[in-house]
Amino acid sequence: MTRGVRAAILISGRGSNMESLLQAAASDSYPVSPVVVISNRPEAGGLARAAARGVATVTLDHRRFAGRPAFEAELDARLRAHDVELVCLAGYMRRLTPYFVRRFPHRILNVHPALLPAFPGLDVQRAALEHGVKVSGCTVHFVDDQVDHGPILAQAAVPVLEDDTPETLAARILEQEHLIYPKAVALYFERRLAFDGRRVRVLPRRV
């Protein structure tokens, strides 16, 4: 039996952020139920971890489809078959097309290991160190038709240390991702989000 918002988690690899969402959902007070985990890579380690928690899993190997439209049409069909309201990207390494984003307006969330709008894309910790930033972090944002660009829902800052490497910085940022992503997803359920252009405002709770 599910409770609250029915969510899907999309992964391409080990699914550590997926695991943080599933751990949060194990609490009876958490308002979001992950009902399916979908991976575009059959070898993704997160599939076994999700199955071990009793969550339905689906593999859609994008390499077996004629093109992106065919792949996304099948992905959309699988999500709708599970009556999914919210889509959470957790290390999902394929760009979503405008067609797919329009199917779930303001209902796709992603967590990115940088303080957007700085350092979108890949290899962001190396880029941050090369730029000499003193603070980095992570961002939970709604997905639009550009890469790492949509309205920002939550952020967490992480200091950059003098002896940091891309690996050590990434590890500390990942700890914060695991904290803020479940909280941001829960905010969606509370229905207190208002969109003002690119700004996402969290409205006060009703008395």
NORFENWO-V110627 format. One record per residue. N is the residue number from 1. RES is the residue in one letter. OMEGA is omega in degrees with one decimal (* if undefined). Layout:
N & RES & OMEGA
N & RES & OMEGA
This chain:
1 & M & -179.9
2 & T & 178.2
3 & R & 175.6
4 & G & -177.1
5 & V & 175.5
6 & R & -174.4
7 & A & 170.0
8 & A & 176.5
9 & I & 179.6
10 & L & -177.4
11 & I & 172.0
12 & S & -174.8
13 & G & -171.9
14 & R & 173.0
15 & G & 179.4
16 & S & 175.1
17 & N & 171.3
18 & M & -178.9
19 & E & 179.1
20 & S & 177.2
21 & L & 179.5
22 & L & 177.4
23 & Q & 178.1
24 & A & -177.6
25 & A & 177.9
26 & A & 177.6
27 & S & 179.9
28 & D & -177.6
29 & S & -177.7
30 & Y & -169.2
31 & P & -177.0
32 & V & 179.1
33 & S & 171.6
34 & P & -175.9
35 & V & 178.8
36 & V & 172.3
37 & V & -177.1
38 & I & 177.4
39 & S & 174.0
40 & N & 179.1
41 & R & -178.7
42 & P & -176.9
43 & E & -177.1
44 & A & -178.2
45 & G & -178.4
46 & G & -180.0
47 & L & 179.6
48 & A & 179.6
49 & R & 178.4
50 & A & -179.6
51 & A & 179.7
52 & A & 177.3
53 & R & 177.0
54 & G & 179.4
55 & V & 178.6
56 & A & 179.2
57 & T & 178.9
58 & V & 173.6
59 & T & 174.9
60 & L & -178.4
61 & D & -175.0
62 & H & -178.7
63 & R & -178.5
64 & R & -179.4
65 & F & -177.0
66 & A & 179.7
67 & G & -177.4
68 & R & 179.3
69 & P & 179.5
70 & A & 178.9
71 & F & -176.3
72 & E & 175.4
73 & A & 177.8
74 & E & 176.9
75 & L & 178.2
76 & D & -179.8
77 & A & 179.5
78 & R & 179.1
79 & L & -179.4
80 & R & 175.6
81 & A & 177.5
82 & H & 176.7
83 & D & -175.8
84 & V & 175.7
85 & E & -175.5
86 & L & 178.3
87 & V & -179.1
88 & C & 175.6
89 & L & -177.6
90 & A & -175.2
91 & G & 177.9
92 & Y & -165.9
93 & M & 173.9
94 & R & 178.8
95 & R & 178.3
96 & L & -178.0
97 & T & 175.0
98 & P & 177.8
99 & Y & -176.2
100 & F & -179.1
101 & V & 178.9
102 & R & 177.4
103 & R & -179.0
104 & F & -176.1
105 & P & -178.9
106 & H & 179.0
107 & R & 173.9
108 & I & 179.0
109 & L & 176.2
110 & N & 172.2
111 & V & -175.1
112 & H & -174.5
113 & P & 174.1
114 & A & 177.7
115 & L & 178.7
116 & L & 12.6
117 & P & 177.3
118 & A & 171.3
119 & F & 169.4
120 & P & 175.1
121 & G & -173.6
122 & L & 176.3
123 & D & -170.3
124 & V & 179.9
125 & Q & 176.5
126 & R & 178.5
127 & A & 179.7
128 & A & 179.5
129 & L & 179.5
130 & E & 177.9
131 & H & 176.8
132 & G & -179.8
133 & V & 179.8
134 & K & 179.8
135 & V & 172.4
136 & S & 179.8
137 & G & -177.5
138 & C & -174.5
139 & T & 168.0
140 & V & -176.0
141 & H & 171.1
142 & F & -175.4
143 & V & 171.0
144 & D & -173.7
145 & D & 173.1
146 & Q & -175.9
147 & V & 174.7
148 & D & -168.2
149 & H & -170.0
150 & G & -177.3
151 & P & -174.6
152 & I & 178.9
153 & L & -177.0
154 & A & 176.0
155 & Q & 173.3
156 & A & -177.5
157 & A & 178.1
158 & V & 178.4
159 & P & 176.1
160 & V & -177.2
161 & L & -176.4
162 & E & -177.0
163 & D & -179.2
164 & D & 167.2
165 & T & 175.3
166 & P & -177.9
167 & E & -178.4
168 & T & 177.8
169 & L & 179.5
170 & A & -178.5
171 & A & 179.5
172 & R & 176.8
173 & I & -179.1
174 & L & 176.7
175 & E & 179.8
176 & Q & 175.5
177 & E & -178.2
178 & H & 179.1
179 & L & -171.3
180 & I & -176.2
181 & Y & 177.6
182 & P & 179.0
183 & K & 179.8
184 & A & 178.5
185 & V & 178.3
186 & A & 177.8
187 & L & 179.2
188 & Y & -177.8
189 & F & -174.4
190 & E & 175.4
191 & R & -180.0
192 & R & -178.1
193 & L & 177.0
194 & A & -178.8
195 & F & 178.3
196 & D & -172.2
197 & G & 177.8
198 & R & -177.8
199 & R & 173.0
200 & V & 178.5
201 & R & 175.7
202 & V & -176.3
203 & L & 177.4
204 & P & 175.2
205 & R & 176.5
206 & R & 179.8
207 & V & *
